[in-house]
Amino acid sequence: MGKHKIYKILDLLNKKRGFDFSGYRVSLLERRIQKRISGTLSKNFDDYIEYLEKYPDELDNLFDALTINVSKFFRDPLYFNYISKIIVPDLFLTNEKENEKSLRIWSAGCSFGEEPYSMAIIINELISKSKTFIPPKIFATDIDKKALTRAAEGNYSFNSIENVKYSIFEKYFSKVGDQFILANEIKNNVLFSFYDLLDKNHTVPPDCIYGGFDIVLCRNVLIYFNPDYQKIIFDKLYGSLNKNGYLVLGEAEVLAEGFKDKFSRENKWCKIYKKVG
Ligand SMILES: C[S@@+](CC[C@H](N)C(=O)[O-])C[C@H]1O[C@@H](n2cnc3c(N)ncnc32)[C@H](O)[C@@H]1O
C-alpha cells in the first residue's frame, strides 16, 4: 500500500471526522487500514475507498481501528507501586512545604479511564492513611469521544480490572451482571475532556486552564507517532510539568532525541522521569 494511498484515506477521515492522523507511523496506519479492508470484505485499497464513499459510517470503524484503546487498571503494576510508594508521598511532602493547594495530574491519552482512575485510587488510599491532605486534581484527556463517554460512566469488564488487588476491589468496585462498577468516590475525582495532543492552539487541555502538573502520564500513546510528531508532543508534556514534576511513559516508549538532558530517569526498571532544569 503506497503512502499516497494512505494519505488519501486520512484526508477523507480528516474532512469527515475532523481529525488528522498524518503524524501516525506509516506501518501502524497500513496495518490498521488493512484490517478494515478485510473487515469490510473489500478486495483492495481502491475498493475500500469506494466502500467508504458509499457507506460513510465505515469512517467510524476506521477511526476506532486507528485509536487503539487497550488499557487496564494498574497496567504494569510495578509502575503504579513505585508511584504510590515513592512519587506521591514525595510530592505530598514537597507540596506541603511549598504550600501548594493541590496535586495536579494529567493522564494524556486516557482511553476508557483505567489509568486516571488508578491514580485516583492510589491517592485516595494514601490520603486515608496519612495526615497530609492535599486534594488531587486529576485531568484525563483523549481524542476518542466514545472512549471518554465510557470513561465517565466507569463500568468495566473483568479484563480491565484483572490487576486490581482484592482489598481495592472490595472497597471501590461493585459487580452488576458481568460489569464492574467503579465507586462515585473515585469517579468524582477525575475530569475527562477531549484534547488532541497535536492541538496547535492549546499547549495544555483547555479544561485544565493551566499546566503546572506534578505528574503527567502519557503511556502507550507516543508509540503510534512518527519521530517528528513525538517531538511536538514531548515539547508539550515537558512544558506542562512543574519543575521536578514526573513524566510517566509506557514500557515500550523512550524519550525523544533532544529531551534526554531535560529529564533524569528515576530508576532502571520503569520509564518514569523527573523534569530537571
Ligand atoms: C493504547 S491507549 C493507552 C491508554 C492508557 N494510557 C494506557 O497506557 O493504558 C492509546 C490512547 O491514545 C489515544 N490517542 C491517540 N492519538 C491521540 C492524540 N493525538 N491525542 C490524544 N490522545 C490520543 C487513543 O484514542 C487511545 O485511547
The ligand as a Gaussian input file, in Angstrom:
#p B3LYP/6-31G(d) Opt

LIG

0 1
 C       -3.415000       2.295000      23.943000
 S       -4.355000       3.599000      24.590000
 C       -3.424000       3.986000      26.046000
 C       -4.306000       4.100000      27.277000
 C       -3.533000       4.297000      28.583000
 N       -2.722000       5.474000      28.508000
 C       -2.708000       3.080000      28.901000
 O       -1.483000       3.112000      28.755000
 O       -3.254000       2.067000      29.329000
 C       -3.954000       4.959000      23.487000
 C       -4.948000       6.114000      23.582000
 O       -4.346000       7.268000      22.977000
 C       -5.368000       7.992000      22.342000
 N       -4.780000       8.915000      21.348000
 C       -4.322000       8.593000      20.117000
 N       -3.912000       9.704000      19.481000
 C       -4.099000      10.745000      20.328000
 C       -3.880000      12.145000      20.243000
 N       -3.376000      12.705000      19.141000
 N       -4.210000      12.922000      21.295000
 C       -4.732000      12.356000      22.418000
 N       -4.965000      11.042000      22.573000
 C       -4.657000      10.238000      21.531000
 C       -6.243000       6.902000      21.741000
 O       -7.537000       7.382000      21.428000
 C       -6.239000       5.843000      22.839000
 O       -7.331000       5.981000      23.710000

